[in-house]
Amino acid sequence: MKLLTYITAILFCIIATNVNAQPPNYDDLLIYFADGDYVKLIKKAEKYTLKDDTKKDPQPYMYMAKGFFEIHKSPGDAPEDMTKNAISTATRYAVRAMKYDKEGILAQDETNADFISNMKKYWLESIDNEIITGNYGRAFGLVMKYGKLSPDDAGVEYMLGACKFRRNDENGATKYWESGDEMLTKITSTGDWKSEDFRMMKLGIIETAKALKEYDELGEAQKLLNKVKQWFEDDDEFMEIYNCYVNSKC
């Protein structure tokens, strides 16, 4: 009888250990997010990021990113330490989530891709605003933030190069443009691209072409435009630059 009790106790411990070893499903975070309680969401998610068994799980970081992004859009009664630079904080946690996502866990929830897409659109709009006002120094920093959400993005590299050129850093510009050229050659399909991916590519290419033309490198600008023309033949903004530079229809 004692032996049976002993065996039962061991089995119970094994089962309990296995249950405890299972990663959490984060239903609590999902509920906080659905309820719009982003302060509690962030605080609870942060606790997961500090625990040894969940600190490298991408999901708590993604929830923190979503929480800060929502606070950025509507601060409400969130404390100042959460509202200050909320969008940059959201980006930082999103990047960390992507870094820890070794097994593609985030892709199991399609809302994560939509969230990253919205983050990138935010930064793109900010970049556009800075370019319109000619503030390429500020634009450079914003492109860097965008680039962390979009690694190996040729459009980002071209845009960084254009910003460097406008800041009279020709060597820095060349470095980024060469990196962009290398990444461009590795693109085999744009089937999974989103609107912001095309938009960043177009922006980087156009700004780079303008810079090359001003640097008396019209031939290089023409070559670059021709490399991506097939993706933007229905884009009026791109074709206006293309026809001006390539077909002399200015």
C-alpha positions in Angstrom: 0.0 0.0 0.0 2.8 2.3 0.9 4.6 1.5 -2.4 1.4 2.3 -4.3 1.1 5.6 -2.5 4.7 6.4 -3.2 4.3 5.6 -6.9 1.2 7.7 -7.1 3.0 10.6 -5.5 5.8 10.4 -8.0 3.4 10.3 -11.0 1.6 13.3 -9.6 4.9 15.2 -9.3 5.8 14.3 -12.9 2.4 15.4 -14.2 2.6 18.6 -12.2 6.1 19.3 -13.5 5.0 18.8 -17.1 2.0 21.0 -16.7 4.1 23.7 -15.2 6.7 23.4 -18.0 4.1 24.2 -20.6 4.4 27.8 -21.8 1.4 30.0 -20.9 -1.2 30.8 -23.5 -1.4 34.4 -22.3 -5.1 34.5 -22.2 -4.8 37.2 -19.5 -2.9 39.5 -21.9 -5.5 38.8 -24.6 -8.3 39.8 -22.3 -6.6 43.0 -21.2 -5.9 43.9 -24.8 -9.5 43.2 -25.8 -10.8 45.2 -22.9 -8.6 48.2 -23.9 -6.9 48.1 -20.5 -3.4 48.8 -21.9 -1.8 49.9 -18.7 -2.6 46.6 -17.0 -1.7 44.8 -20.3 1.8 46.4 -20.3 2.4 45.8 -16.6 1.3 42.1 -16.8 3.3 41.5 -20.0 6.4 43.0 -18.5 6.2 40.5 -15.6 6.4 37.7 -18.2 9.4 39.3 -19.8 11.2 39.2 -16.4 10.5 35.5 -15.7 13.2 33.0 -16.6 10.8 30.6 -18.4 9.1 33.3 -20.5 11.6 36.1 -20.9 12.6 34.9 -24.4 9.0 34.2 -25.5 8.1 36.7 -28.2 4.4 37.0 -27.3 4.7 39.1 -24.1 7.0 41.6 -26.0 4.5 41.8 -28.8 1.7 42.5 -26.4 3.8 45.3 -24.8 4.4 46.7 -28.2 0.6 46.7 -29.0 -0.1 48.3 -25.6 2.3 51.1 -26.1 1.1 51.7 -29.7 -2.5 52.1 -28.5 -1.4 54.4 -25.7 0.5 56.5 -28.3 -2.8 56.8 -30.3 -4.9 57.6 -27.3 -3.0 58.2 -24.0 -6.2 58.5 -21.9 -5.2 58.3 -18.2 -2.0 56.3 -18.8 0.9 57.4 -16.6 3.5 59.7 -18.1 6.2 57.1 -18.0 4.1 55.1 -20.5 2.9 58.0 -22.7 6.4 59.6 -23.2 7.9 58.3 -26.4 5.2 55.6 -26.5 5.6 55.0 -30.2 9.4 54.5 -30.0 8.9 52.2 -27.0 6.3 50.2 -29.0 8.7 49.8 -31.8 11.5 48.7 -29.5 9.4 45.9 -28.0 8.1 44.9 -31.5 11.6 44.5 -32.7 12.5 42.4 -29.6 9.5 40.2 -30.2 10.6 39.6 -33.8 14.1 38.8 -32.6 12.9 36.2 -30.2 10.5 34.6 -32.6 12.8 31.8 -33.7 9.9 29.3 -34.4 7.4 31.5 -36.1 5.0 31.8 -33.2 3.9 35.3 -34.0 2.8 34.3 -37.5 0.2 32.0 -35.9 -1.8 35.2 -35.1 -2.5 37.2 -38.3 -3.2 40.3 -36.2 0.6 40.5 -35.4 1.4 41.0 -39.1 -1.3 43.7 -39.3 0.1 45.4 -36.3 3.7 45.5 -37.7 2.2 46.8 -40.9 0.5 49.7 -39.1 3.6 50.5 -37.2 5.6 50.7 -40.5 2.9 52.9 -42.0 3.2 55.3 -39.1 6.9 55.7 -39.5 6.5 56.1 -43.3 4.1 59.0 -42.8 6.5 60.6 -40.4 9.4 60.1 -42.9 7.3 61.7 -45.7 6.6 64.7 -43.5 10.2 65.3 -42.8 11.2 64.9 -46.4 8.6 67.4 -47.5 10.1 70.0 -45.2 13.7 69.1 -46.2 14.6 67.8 -42.8 16.7 64.8 -43.9 18.6 64.6 -40.7 15.4 63.9 -38.8 14.2 61.7 -41.6 17.4 59.5 -41.3 16.6 58.7 -37.7 13.0 57.8 -38.6 14.1 55.6 -41.4 16.4 53.7 -39.0 13.3 53.0 -36.8 11.3 51.8 -39.8 14.3 49.6 -40.8 14.3 47.8 -37.5 10.8 46.6 -38.3 11.8 45.7 -41.9 15.2 44.0 -42.0 17.0 43.5 -45.3 14.8 46.1 -46.9 16.5 47.6 -50.0 14.2 50.6 -50.0 15.4 51.5 -46.5 19.0 51.3 -47.5 18.4 53.6 -50.5 16.5 56.1 -48.3 19.3 56.1 -45.7 21.8 56.8 -48.5 19.7 59.7 -49.8 19.5 61.2 -46.3 23.2 60.9 -45.9 23.7 62.6 -49.3 21.5 65.5 -48.3 23.6 65.9 -45.2 26.7 66.2 -47.4 28.0 62.8 -46.4 28.8 61.3 -49.8 30.8 58.4 -48.4 28.0 57.4 -46.1 25.5 57.7 -48.9 27.6 55.4 -51.1 27.8 52.8 -48.4 24.1 52.6 -48.0 23.4 52.7 -51.7 25.8 49.8 -52.3 24.0 47.9 -49.6 20.7 48.7 -51.3 22.0 47.4 -54.7 23.1 44.2 -53.1 19.7 43.6 -51.4 17.9 44.5 -54.6 19.6 41.7 -56.5 18.3 39.2 -54.0 14.6 40.1 -54.5 13.0 37.2 -56.5 9.4 38.0 -55.8 7.2 40.8 -54.4 4.2 38.5 -54.0 4.1 38.9 -50.2 4.9 42.6 -50.2 2.4 45.0 -48.5 1.6 48.5 -49.6 4.2 50.0 -47.2 6.9 47.8 -48.7 6.3 49.2 -52.1 6.0 52.7 -50.7 9.3 52.5 -49.0 11.0 51.1 -52.0 9.6 53.8 -54.2 10.5 56.5 -51.8 14.1 55.3 -51.5 14.5 54.9 -55.2 13.1 58.3 -56.1 15.1 60.1 -53.5 18.3 58.2 -54.5 17.7 59.0 -58.2 17.2 62.7 -57.5 20.5 62.7 -55.5 22.4 60.9 -58.2 21.1 63.3 -60.8 22.2 66.3 -58.7 25.6 64.6 -58.4 25.9 64.5 -62.2 25.3 60.8 -62.3 22.1 60.8 -64.4 23.2 57.5 -66.0 23.3 55.8 -62.7 19.9 57.2 -61.8 18.5 55.9 -65.0 19.9 52.4 -64.3 18.4 52.4 -60.9 15.0 53.5 -62.1 15.0 50.8 -64.7 15.8 48.1 -62.2 12.5 48.6 -60.4 10.2 50.0 -63.1 8.3 46.8 -63.5 6.9 47.3 -60.0 5.7 50.8 -60.5 4.5 51.2 -64.0 1.0 52.1 -62.7 2.3 54.5 -60.2 2.0 58.1 -61.5 4.6 59.6 -59.1 7.2 57.1 -60.1 6.5 57.3 -63.8 6.8 61.1 -63.7 10.3 60.8 -62.4 11.1 57.9 -64.7 9.9 59.7 -67.9 11.8 62.8 -66.9 15.1 61.1 -66.2 14.9 58.2 -68.7 12.8 59.6 -71.5 13.6 63.3 -71.1 9.9 64.1 -70.8 10.1 66.8 -68.1 
